[in-house]
Amino acid sequence: MNTQTKKLFKSVSLVGAIVIALTGCASKQSPSSSPVNTATNTPAATTASSNLLETIKKNGKIRIGLMGTYAPYNFLNDKKEVDGFDADVAKQVAKRIGVQAEFITGEFSGLIEGLQKDKYDALISQVTITDDRKKTMDFSTPYIKNSVSIVVKADNTTIKSLEDFKGKKIGVGLGTNDEKYLREVALPKVGNFEIPTYNDVITSLTDLNVGRIDATINNMFAIQPLVEKNNFKIKAVGQPIKEDFAGIAIRKNNQELLDALNKALDDMKTDGTFKEIFKKWFGVDPTI
């Protein structure tokens, strides 16, 4: 090996040694790409983002998911603004947390999925509290109790109770607790009947009014404004078939936000604000 070759060999060896040394240093770093909070031995980014309430306060707004087609609970008014009972409750809750309410409308069947995908921070859209839903989301204390009735055309004399559903077409909102009730409670109880589903209430009531379906089930508080506005010839029959409680729905494991929502609702009930909102939209005192 000549002198020039020896020098080249030494240079290559030196570069290789440096690369190996650097690689060794890198391998000693934490495998996590997030910086670590030494006080808790957890990734700092996770600690910072785990408190949704603080994030909401930092952003100055809480993203509220609702239908926007369910008067008088939530709907678009003449100015194309989200209005209604749910909207007023949401505005007050947001105010008491110290932020603004940002409304994001969507079909009810997609609201829960949107909540899980972080499209919304909370749902205030008559989301019924059920054991199944509690498995995947948390609820505030109930803020309303709704009685659900059978609704038929004004001239219908054949349907007066659940037992009369057999062989009929009973329309219902897609993805709602009422749909679940029809499939899991009413069907096994009374026998076979069809269950057409709808993405909004107005379409189901229109179909009922013209005879495309034989009945629907709904809360008369909810449908009365639509009945009056569209001059639908429909009526409620019999006694309410069930009572539901609605709450504010949020993603699981956000206890700080849940506590803040519950405190806001409690304070609204204590100082009379909730009663004012309820009477504004329904003309009676709160049901809970």
Protein Blocks (a to p, Z undefined) as FASTA:
>chain_A
ZZklmmmmmmmmmmmmmmmmmmmmmmmpcfbfbdcdfklopafklmmmmmmmlmmmmnop
acdddeklacfkbccdfkopaedjklmmmmmmmmmnopacddddddfklmmmmmmnopaf
bdcehpacdfklmmmoccdddfbdcdddddddfklckbcbfklmgopacdddehiaklmm
mmmmmmmmnopcdddddfbfklmmmmmmnopambdcddfklmmmmmmmnopacddehjdf
bdcdddddddehilklmmmmmmmmmmmmmnommmmmmmmmnopacfZZ
